[in-house]
Amino acid sequence: MTTAWVMLKTIKELQDFVNIVSNYGCRMELVARHQVINAKSIIGVLSMDITKPLELRIYDGGKDIEKILQQLKKYRIDGVDF
């Protein structure tokens, strides 16, 4: 499992994020406190509090992991400690 922190500041960013992660076959989840949702579900992501950083969990990304992280670079944040 690979994790990264992301911040989706607008509905447009949220839509773009879901479009990017939907292009990959591996399982991805977004986590906010005790809520875990499918990162490829626009309805699920819309139900989350996007005013705070979200933990992205990528399972079995394999050879695509670097490409996924590169495509999500503009949403990633570093140094988050909760």
C-alpha positions, 0 to 999 in steps of 0.5 A: 500500500502506498499513501499520500495526502491530497487536498481538493480545494474545488469541485473542479479539482475533485472531478479532475482527481476522480477522472485521473484515478479512474484510469487505473485498475488498482484499488484506491481509497480516500480516508478522512478520520473514520470515513473510508470511500472509493477514490474513484466514486464521484458521489463518495468523494462529494460526500467527504469534507474536502476542506481538510486534507485527505489520505489517499491509499493506493493498493497494488499500484505496481508499475503504475504507482510512479505515474499515478503519483506524478499525475496527482502531483498538483493535489498532493501535500507534504508534511501533514501530521494528524 
